[in-house]
Amino acid sequence: MYTLAVCAEMVFLDQPIQERARRIHEAGFQVEIWDWTRHDLAALEHTGAVFSSMTGYIRGSLTDEEGAAELLRTAEESVKAAERLGCPRLNLHGTGLDDKGLPWVPVVGEATGPMWIAAHRTLTRIAELGESAGVVFTLENLNTAVDHPGVPFARAADTLALVAAVDRPGLRMNLDLYHAQIGEGNLIELVRRAHGLGLIGEIQVADVPGRHEPGTGEISYPAVARTLADLGYDGTVAMEAWSSGADDLALERFRSAFTL
């Protein structure tokens, strides 16, 4: 069966990040963080938490030479931080980060042919870095309608196509079903396709609308859970969602949705 994780950036917001990680760990989940440069790594090390994913770069982009060089350079720094936390996956968006550690880019719109070629080249180098360091970089799909306007390669279909084209074990897809529901829908078929290609590095979830925990919106996450079990998916499912009310209740709703 899959492993459950919770993003510490979005729950227990009245607590410092290390206390959030500790509480998530004590509730029986693995822990995800975003931009590691904003946190005290030593304090996180001492929480006893198992860290499943973190942001794998600080600056840079996929599609221009200068941005790609910066992406690779800061990815190397992120690998060292991941080693400290024993974190096996480093997440990518291919854009810069804002002051909250979220992906941000000036409006770009549809990716051009040369941008696709450049992204393929950059991600191949990222995959090589991951393989040499013994970690996996995951490329996350986003949505442009609500959260990340103008980000290129945002659709799950585009992210999956890039990861498939690189076809290296050091790069997999972070399949975010919240973003995919807003951008494309047809989630179960999307999961089946990505799993069939062997390209899922992780799955992230939140409900639509509102980006709250499973059970608060329109997505049938128990149906998604049954599909994952039928497929034999044994990776990580992470809740990257704001609590609709009490944080402890949000974690239990997440656990319930993915407990068969």
Summary of the structure (lengths in Angstrom):
residues: 260
radius of gyration: 16.9
end to end distance: 10.0
largest distance: 47.4
contacts: 933
relative contact order: 0.14
helix: 42%
strand: 17%
